[in-house]
Amino acid sequence: DWSSDVCSSDLKVQEAFRSVAKEKSVAALIGQAIADNFAQEGPGWEPLKAQTIRRSVSKKLRKELAAMTDKQILAAESKARQEGGIPFRRILQRTGLLKKSASMVGFSGTSTPKKGGPTVRGSNIYKVENFTIVWGTNLPYAKVHNEGGKHIPKREFLRLSTQWQNRLDEYVLNKVKTYIRSE
């Protein structure tokens, strides 16, 4: 019966997709894509405000910035990014906890509090539910940074760029083909 052949073939394909989605290499590709968002600072993330930069850098750098106007700080930041230099402060990377928990499978860690502030714990979320890969971080402030909120611009870091989506699609399809052929 033709319909039973199609159904059994469909089941093979479904099982292949489920198996590939659980592979460490797929998780590694997604993690690289998310890390790339942080490395590229978007692209398109709104720049930090001068007051945010002043507030969130080391004491040594804070002294250097004290002699600069806000306009000078923002110009230096822009120039550093355009020329591939090092800005005073990377966007969404003050402690590194957000980047690590969003991009590293199995990561769990804490950030060091500032002067008596609360310790923040964050872990990577990675699970496969049927044909869907659930990916993220459980940090309490992650959502507002990813989606934006009152006085906080949207800086979407939990997304796959077209380039990374194409790489992932190609990888998964090749693995599924290989899996089906080997059956």
C-alpha positions in Angstrom: 0.0 0.0 0.0 1.5 3.3 -1.1 0.1 5.3 1.8 1.8 3.0 4.3 5.1 3.6 2.5 4.7 7.3 2.7 3.7 7.1 6.3 6.7 5.0 7.2 8.9 7.3 5.2 7.4 10.3 7.0 8.2 8.6 10.3 11.8 8.1 9.3 12.1 11.7 8.3 10.5 12.8 11.6 12.8 10.6 13.6 15.8 11.9 11.6 14.9 15.5 12.4 14.4 14.7 16.1 17.7 13.0 16.2 19.6 15.7 14.5 18.1 18.4 16.6 19.5 16.7 19.7 23.1 16.6 18.3 25.8 18.6 20.1 26.9 20.1 16.8 23.4 21.7 16.3 23.6 23.2 19.7 27.1 24.4 19.0 26.0 26.1 15.8 23.2 27.9 17.6 25.6 28.9 20.4 28.0 30.3 17.8 25.2 32.3 16.1 24.1 33.8 19.4 27.8 34.6 20.4 28.2 36.3 17.0 25.3 38.6 17.8 27.2 39.8 20.8 30.5 40.1 18.8 28.8 42.1 16.1 26.7 44.0 18.7 23.6 43.3 16.8 24.1 44.4 14.2 22.0 47.4 14.6 21.9 47.6 18.4 21.4 51.1 19.7 24.6 52.5 21.1 25.0 52.9 24.8 24.4 56.3 26.3 27.4 58.2 27.7 26.1 58.0 31.2 25.7 54.2 31.0 29.3 53.9 29.8 30.6 56.2 32.6 28.6 54.2 35.2 29.7 50.7 34.1 33.4 50.8 33.5 36.4 50.2 35.8 37.5 52.9 38.2 40.7 53.5 36.2 38.7 54.0 33.0 36.1 56.1 34.8 38.9 58.6 35.8 40.0 58.8 32.1 36.4 59.4 31.0 35.8 62.1 33.7 37.9 64.5 31.5 35.8 63.9 28.4 32.4 65.3 27.5 29.5 62.9 26.7 29.9 63.9 23.0 33.6 63.0 23.1 32.8 59.6 24.7 30.2 58.7 22.1 32.4 59.8 19.3 35.3 57.7 20.6 32.9 54.7 21.0 31.7 55.1 17.4 35.2 55.5 16.0 36.4 52.4 17.9 33.5 50.3 16.5 33.9 51.6 12.9 37.7 50.9 12.9 37.5 47.5 14.7 39.0 48.9 17.8 38.1 48.4 21.4 35.2 50.5 22.7 35.1 51.7 26.3 32.3 49.3 27.0 30.8 46.5 24.8 27.0 46.5 24.6 25.2 43.9 26.8 28.6 42.6 28.1 29.3 44.4 31.4 29.9 41.1 33.3 29.8 38.6 30.5 27.1 36.6 32.2 24.3 37.4 29.7 26.5 36.4 26.7 27.7 33.2 28.3 24.3 32.1 29.5 22.7 32.9 26.1 25.4 31.3 24.0 27.0 28.4 25.8 25.2 25.1 26.1 25.1 23.9 29.7 26.5 27.1 31.1 25.6 28.1 34.6 27.2 30.9 36.5 27.0 34.1 38.6 27.9 37.7 38.3 29.9 39.5 40.9 27.7 42.1 42.6 28.6 45.7 42.8 29.1 47.0 46.3 26.7 44.8 48.2 24.3 44.2 45.3 22.6 40.8 44.9 24.5 38.0 43.2 22.8 37.2 39.9 22.7 33.6 38.7 22.1 32.6 35.1 21.9 29.4 33.1 21.6 28.4 29.5 18.3 26.9 28.4 18.6 24.3 25.7 16.0 21.6 25.1 14.4 19.8 22.2 10.6 19.5 22.2 9.4 17.4 19.3 10.6 19.4 16.3 11.4 22.6 18.1 14.6 23.7 19.8 14.0 25.9 22.8 17.0 28.1 23.4 17.6 31.0 25.8 18.8 32.0 29.3 17.0 32.3 32.6 18.6 35.6 33.6 15.8 37.9 34.9 17.0 40.8 32.9 17.5 39.0 29.6 13.9 39.4 28.3 13.9 43.2 28.6 17.2 43.5 26.8 16.1 41.2 24.0 12.7 42.7 23.5 13.2 46.2 24.9 11.2 47.9 27.6 10.7 51.2 29.3 13.9 53.3 28.8 15.7 50.1 27.5 16.1 49.8 23.8 15.5 46.4 22.0 18.8 44.6 21.5 17.7 41.3 20.1 20.5 38.8 20.9 18.4 35.6 20.9 17.9 35.4 17.2 19.6 33.7 14.2 20.8 36.0 11.5 19.9 35.0 7.9 23.5 33.8 7.5 23.4 31.6 10.6 19.9 30.3 9.8 21.1 29.3 6.3 24.2 27.5 7.8 22.0 25.7 10.3 19.4 24.7 7.7 22.1 23.3 5.4 23.7 21.4 8.2 20.4 19.9 9.4 19.2 18.9 6.0 22.6 17.3 5.1 22.5 15.3 8.4 18.9 14.3 7.9 19.7 13.0 4.3 22.7 11.1 5.7 20.6 9.6 8.5 17.8 8.5 6.1 20.2 7.0 3.6 21.9 5.0 6.3 18.6 3.4 7.4 
